[in-house]
Amino acid sequence: MKKVMGALLLALGVMSVAQAADVVRIGFQKGGGLALMIKKNGSLERALAPTGVSVKWIEFPAGPQMLEALNAGSVDVGSTGAPPPIFSQAAGADLVYVAAEPPPVSGEAIIVKADSPIRTVADLRGKKVAFQRGSGSHLLLVAALDKAGLGIRDVQTTYLAPAEARAAFEAGAIDAWVIWDPYLAAAQHVYRPRVIADRTGLLPAYGFYLASRKLVERSPATLSTVLEQFAATGQWANTHQKEMIEMMAPQVGVPKEVIATWLGRAHAGTMPITPDVAASQQKVADLLYKEKVIPRPVTIAGHVWTWKPKRP
C-alpha cells in the first residue's frame, strides 16, 4: 500500500511539474512597450511552440501589483522598475532577479502644474505629493528629497495609482505628481507641467525582469527563451521607432505623439544581472531602508539568477 501511495504521489508530482511547464504566465504593464510588441507579433509563442509551452499574458496597472501576483503564484515572470522587487522582498517574497534594463533618466519625473509656485525639490516640503507606492516613482521621490537634504516624511505622501493620480493632479487636489512613461508623456502633452526633477544626477535605478523561483529552478530553458525574445525585440525597437509608434498607439490607447515622446527618451537593452547591477540595486534597497520606507533591510545577493544569452 505504501509503495502504491508513493508511486501515486510521485506521479502527481511529475504531473504538477509538467503542468507548470505547459504555460508561462507573463505579467506586463500598460507601459510595457516590449511586452506589447512581443504579445502582438507572437514571436514568443513561436519560439516556445517546439517545446510545447504556451504563453499567457496578464496586464497590470503597475509593478507592485504585478509582483503581488508573482508572489501569489499567478504570474511566472514580469518586468518592473527597481523598487517593486525590494518592497516585495521586504514583505517576505522569494522572487529572483533574472535580467535588467538600462536605468531611465527622463522617462520618470516629479511634475507640478505650470502655474505652481513649486520650482525645486526643496519647495516640496509640507506639500501633498502623489505616486504609486512601491514603484519607481516612489524611489525617485525618495532619492530627489535625499539629495535636497529632505526626507520622505517632509512631504505629505499620497499613494495613488496612475489613473487616480492623474485625476487628482487635474483637479488640483495634489501639489505634485511623481510618474513614469507613458503616463508622464501623456500628462506633458495635455497639461504642459513643469518638471522639477527627473533621474538626472540621482542613484541609477535599473529596470528588472523578475521570475518565480519555481520557474527558475524547473524551467530555466523556458525562462531563457523569454529573455532572448525581450532582448531581440528591444534591439529591433531601438532602431524602428516609427513602427513601434504605429503598433503601440492603439494598444496603449494614447495619441501617437505621446508614444513618440515616450520612445524618444527610452532605450531597451535586456541584459544579465552583473555584479555592478546587483550592487546598484543593493544601494537602492539601502536607501529605502535608511528612509524607513521599507520595514527591514533587504539583501539582493541570493536572489539573482545568471542568465547566459545566446551569442549570434
VENTA-V114198 format. One record per helix or strand of 2 or more residues. SS is the DSSP state (hx for helix, st for strand). FROM is the first residue (numbers start at 0). TO is the last residue. Records with the same first field share a line. If there is no record, write none. Layout:
# VENTA-V114198
SS=FROM-TO + FROM-TO
This chain:
# VENTA-V114198
hx=1-21 + 32-40 + 42-48 + 62-71 + 81-89 + 120-123 + 135-146 + 151-153 + 161-170 + 182-190 + 212-217 + 219-237 + 240-251 + 255-263 + 274-289
st=22-28 + 53-59 + 76-79 + 94-100 + 107-111 + 127-130 + 155-158 + 175-179 + 193-196 + 206-211
